[in-house]
Amino acid sequence: MKRLLLNALPILLAGLVVQACSNTGQRLEAPTQNVVEGPLEVEIRQQEDGWRLYRGGALYYINGAGGSRYFDELAASGGNSVRTWSTQNAQDILDEAHRRGLTVTLGLDVARERHGFDYNDTAAVAEQLERLRIEVQKYKNHPALLMWGIGNELNLHYTNPKVWDAVNSIARMIHEEDPNHPATTMLAGLNQAEVDLIRTRVPALDLLAVNAYGDLPSVPEKVRSLGWTKPYIVTEWGPTGHWEVAKTAWDAPIEETSSEKAAVYMRRYEASMGTDTEMNLGSYVFLWGQKQERTPTWYGLFTEAGQVSEVADVMQYLWTGSWPRNRAPHLDSMLVDGKRATDNIYLQPGASYSASVYASDPNGDPLSYRWELLPESTDLKEGGDRESRPAPLEGQFTAEAGGQLTLNAPAQEGAYRLFVYVTDGNNKVATANIPFYVKK
């Protein structure tokens, strides 16, 4: 990996050394204070070998994560930056990041057409601009601030190109109020129409930000072939998206196991950010935390209980070149009635079936198994909008030793998922789930 040497080195930022984990696996203490109290100038420079990002005069490559939790774990894993989607709790997030030597790409919540905002309404657009100006003025001098993110996926299900005029006005306002930090906007994927519109209607933008999942390896080539000539960052990347995976006959998306995710994170990073040393300035993995989006385990590198997955181990390796001493369990496969998720599993109401999971631990730690049965989620949103978690069904299974389970199929016809959490006793976890359908 061309980035590996840079990612593995301690990064000197205005007198603060941000340490990465060593291969001993011992937890490193995150910095508790920073001598810098004012804004640090962040610059994008075009050099002979490509575009580069500088912070406080020092070369800076973003090893980032999206979210506002687990900052100690991020710093100890070699991460150096976080990304938010709005200024909610921004002061606390900036302060907490600063104490740990992390920076923040601070999101500005820009209204989306798919939520009903009308970009033909000049008064509403002007009001939004002034609201965001207040936010910029409030946080522009914080030493943890790295750059501004103008909205998120404003190109998702939109029709009015005037949104890009509004983005340009916001970028110009940022430059007027804050000469020390660049401005970008986050796109849902890349296509020719959006790139052309942004090139012509948003000249004030300093760099492009792309959210990409299964198609992440194509981003470096796409950026160039679509005619973008400024630098870019990847502000969301992760597992295969729920819109990209195979589905069951009843339209339930099939989620990768945590170990399958770990493999694709490694492969996709190496094929994208790991190779593009000319235009890419770094990335933010999604999600350094947990959320319900199709399932409770699809996108988070942590569980609801704060347990750490194999994907986080991969991120430490990508950022530092070293694996943690204690590694997460590895999950080989999960079966219900002897079948995999791709087999379109139909069960009879009230009948009993076997379920099993096969996992191992790289450190030889004894493993524990927690099972959960959920109805298939019906609160389905787009663009990361908040979804509600289904309530678990109780009393439907009997757990046995060694990752075995007797499942009593629910009496009510419908779609369900059986989840398993395999833990090592040291806060590391492997996860998997299988969708099935109960039908007479």
TORFITOR-794777 format. One record per residue (C-alpha): y, z, x. Coordinates in steps of 0.02 Angstrom, whole numbers, padded with zeros to 5 digits, always signed. Example, Ala and Ser with C-alpha at 12.3 -4.5 7.8 and 13.67 -1.06 7.14 Angstrom:
! residues 2
-00225+00390+00615-00053+00357+00684
! end
This chain:
! residues 440
+00000+00000+00000+00165-00055+00073+00256+00089-00010+00134+00222+00049+00219+00265+00213+00388+00286+00129+00312+00385-00015+00216+00501+00100+00365+00552+00207+00474+00700+00163+00638+00634+00093+00799+00702+00166+00930+00715+00031+01099+00785+00088+01020+00923+00190+00878+00961+00067+00701+00918+00117+00588+00883-00031+00411+00919+00026+00255+00830-00034+00084+00908-00050-00027+00904+00103-00211+00864+00098-00250+01050+00110-00214+01056-00075-00112+01215-00057+00030+01228-00181+00197+01200-00095+00346+01301-00150+00477+01194-00235+00656+01215-00173+00750+01349-00269+00927+01299-00224+01026+01152-00161+01181+01159-00053+01258+01008-00140+01370+01061-00284+01464+00901-00326+01411+00724-00369+01313+00625-00241+01357+00441-00232+01213+00328-00281+01226+00149-00220+01124-00009-00239+01137-00119-00085+01072-00293-00054+01003-00303+00122+00911-00435+00222+00743-00365+00172+00788-00344-00012+00875-00224-00131+00883-00040-00085+00940+00119-00172+01041+00249-00075+01085+00425-00130+01212+00522-00029+01197+00388+00105+01008+00411+00123+00877+00284+00073+00799+00337-00092+00644+00266-00177+00604+00332-00350+00436+00420-00366+00473+00476-00542+00399+00536-00706+00459+00532-00884+00481+00699-00968+00567+00867-00951+00424+00988-00914+00315+01041-00767+00450+01013-00636+00363+01128-00511+00204+01025-00524+00301+00864-00505+00391+00920-00347+00230+00990-00273+00142+00824-00308+00272+00722-00213+00376+00665-00360+00564+00661-00337+00643+00612-00504+00628+00631-00693+00685+00519-00835+00748+00574-01005+00778+00475-01165+00934+00567-01220+01058+00702-01167+00972+00834-01272+00959+00991-01164+01034+00888-01023+01121+01033-00937+00961+01134-00926+00860+00983-00869+00986+00936-00735+00998+01116-00674+00809+01139-00669+00784+00973-00580+00920+01016-00453+00839+01182-00411+00680+01090-00365+00760+00948-00268+00729+00822-00408+00850+00693-00478+00872+00634-00657+00893+00464-00737+00986+00529-00888+00959+00436-01051+01100+00397-01170+01036+00388-01348+01095+00219-01412+01064+00176-01595+00925+00051-01633+00931-00088-01760+00752-00047-01813+00817+00124-01868+00951+00044-01976+01101+00032-01860+01212-00121-01892+01289-00196-01735+01404-00300-01845+01489-00136-01896+01629-00132-01767+01688+00041-01817+01514+00116-01795+01494+00028-01628+01662+00095-01568+01619+00270-01628+01455+00264-01532+01546+00210-01374+01665+00357-01383+01525+00479-01419+01434+00419-01264+01593+00428-01162+01600+00615-01197+01420+00632-01135+01458+00536-00976+01612+00642-00942+01509+00799-00969+01370+00764-00844+01439+00637-00720+01474+00764-00583+01305+00849-00584+01222+00837-00412+01051+00798-00488+01111+00644-00582+01037+00483-00513+01084+00351-00642+01117+00319-00826+00992+00243-00946+01079+00153-01089+00963+00167-01239+00777+00138-01243+00689-00021-01298+00839-00088-01394+00749-00256-01393+00605-00190-01498+00607-00272-01671+00790-00322-01667+00881-00478-01726+01065-00453-01685+01112-00502-01505+01274-00405-01524+01177-00253-01465+01194-00324-01289+01383-00333-01308+01378-00148-01351+01268-00111-01200+01392-00204-01089+01536-00102-01160+01440+00058-01125+01402+00003-00946+01586-00040-00918+01636+00129-00988+01513+00216-00870+01589+00126-00721+01763+00178-00777+01715+00360-00801+01587+00378-00662+01599+00269-00506+01457+00366-00422+01306+00318-00525+01231+00151-00580+01188+00104-00759+01034+00018-00829+00950-00014-00996+00765+00004-01035+00672-00146-01107+00507-00153-01200+00424-00283-01089+00504-00442-01024+00533-00613-01098+00648-00760-01065+00760-00734-01217+00805-00554-01173+00830-00587-00989+00946-00733-01029+01045-00630-01153+01064-00485-01032+01116-00598-00889+01252-00679-00994+01307-00536-01108+01282-00382-00999+01357-00424-00830+01410-00242-00805+01228-00187-00789+01182-00135-00612+00995-00155-00625+00860-00187-00753+00732-00060-00816+00565-00115-00887+00435-00021-00989+00263-00097-00959+00084-00040-00983-00065-00158-00977+00045-00299-00912+00124-00196-00771+00046-00302-00632+00136-00456-00699+00309-00375-00691+00357-00424-00511+00318-00607-00543+00396-00606-00717+00560-00532-00655+00578-00676-00534+00514-00818-00644+00630-00767-00787+00781-00782-00673+00829-00600-00646+00912-00585-00475+00968-00403-00472+00849-00259-00433+00741-00171-00563+00645-00011-00592+00496+00024-00706+00544+00166-00822+00381+00183-00919+00207+00137-00861+00038+00213-00890-00125+00186-00982-00169+00031-01080-00058+00041-01234-00129+00072-01406-00068-00101-01456-00161-00181-01308-00336-00107-01322-00490-00162-01419-00505-00093-01595-00645-00043-01709-00691-00139-01865-00580-00019-01964-00433-00050-01847-00440+00110-01745-00381+00080-01565-00507+00133-01432-00430+00250-01304-00479+00250-01121-00555+00409-01051-00450+00507-00928-00556+00439-00786-00536+00260-00846-00349+00292-00854-00349+00360-00676-00427+00198-00615-00304+00085-00706-00153+00187-00650-00208+00166-00470-00245-00019-00488-00087-00063-00584+00029+00034-00470-00042-00048-00315-00024-00221-00395+00159-00194-00446+00271-00062-00368+00150-00052-00222+00181-00233-00175+00360-00273-00228+00464-00211-00081+00608-00332-00114+00672-00302-00291+00589-00144-00354+00678+00022-00325+00542+00135-00396+00466+00192-00560+00437+00330-00687+00259+00362-00742+00235+00403-00925+00212+00544-00977+00233+00699-00867+00191+00809-01014+00102+00786-01181+00140+00706-01348+00055+00646-01505+00057+00456-01506-00095+00385-01596-00191+00531-01521-00142+00695-01434-00213+00631-01268-00165+00448-01255-00009+00453-01147+00010+00628-01074-00043+00676-00898-00056+00854-00965-00142+00925-01119-00057+01030-01251-00120+01184-01157-00040+01122-00995-00202+01069-00911-00187+00931-00781-00285+00768-00790-00363+00657-00659-00214+00539-00678-00099+00671-00603-00215+00678-00452-00194+00490-00434-00006+00506-00442-00006+00634-00301-00109+00514-00196+00007+00368-00234+00162+00470-00194+00099+00561-00039-00059+00476+00026-00158+00638+00002-00270+00701-00139-00252+00880-00202-00381+01002-00138-00437+01045-00315-00468+00884-00409-00493+00858-00595-00665+00832-00671-00725+00653-00679-00790+00593-00848-00924+00459-00843-00956+00427-01027-00958+00498-01203-01081+00454-01342-01099+00488-01528-01269+00450-01604-01311+00367-01438-01169+00243-01459-01005+00210-01369-00836+00187-01452-00850-00002-01442-01010+00001-01547-00918+00028-01715-00999+00194-01759-01033+00223-01945-01101+00392-02000-01173+00453-02165-01076+00591-02255-01148+00763-02218-01283+00699-02100-01311+00774-01927-01291+00676-01766-01296+00712-01581-01145+00691-01469-01139+00705-01281-01020+00691-01135-01067+00663-00954-00947+00733-00826-00947+00799-00648-00827+00896-00538-00778+00833-00364-00765+01014-00302-00927+01072-00382-00836+01187-00504-00934+01240-00659-00875+01144-00811-00832+01202-00987-00824+01094-01142-00708+01106-01291-00733+00991-01441-00614+00946-01581-00635+00838-01736-00479+00755-01809-00452+00633-01952-00386+00468-01887-00196+00481-01878-00100+00397-02018+00076+00444-01962+00095+00290-01853+00264+00245-01777+00329+00121-01648+00430+00132-01489+00375+00311-01454+00452+00382-01613+00390+00555-01656+00221+00565-01744+00137+00714-01825-00030+00776-01760-00177+00776-01883-00248+00946-01926-00420+00978-01851-00574+00993-01960-00664+01159-01937-00849+01200-01952-00912+01022-01929-01007+01042-01765-01110+01158-01656-01077+01150-01470-01225+01166-01354-01241+01188-01167-01204+01052-01041-01089+00942-01142-01203+00921-01294-01152+00937-01476-01228+00929-01649-01102+00847-01765-01108+00862-01954-01018+00710-02022-00878+00754-02144-00919+00737-02328-00764+00633-02364-00770+00448-02325-00644+00390-02196-00598+00370-02013-00613+00513-01888-00611+00547-01700-00714+00668-01600-00623+00734-01445-00689+00825-01293-00593+00922-01159-00693+00958-01001-00613+01093-00892-00652+01161-00719-00582+01337-00735-00436+01291-00620-00320+01208-00748-00390+01033-00720-00462+00932-00864-00551+00772-00914-00529+00702-01089-00613+00574-01201-00630+00533-01385-00734+00420-01496-00677+00351-01664-00808+00341-01803-00809+00301-01988-00897+00401-02124-00968+00287-02258-01108+00298-02385
! end
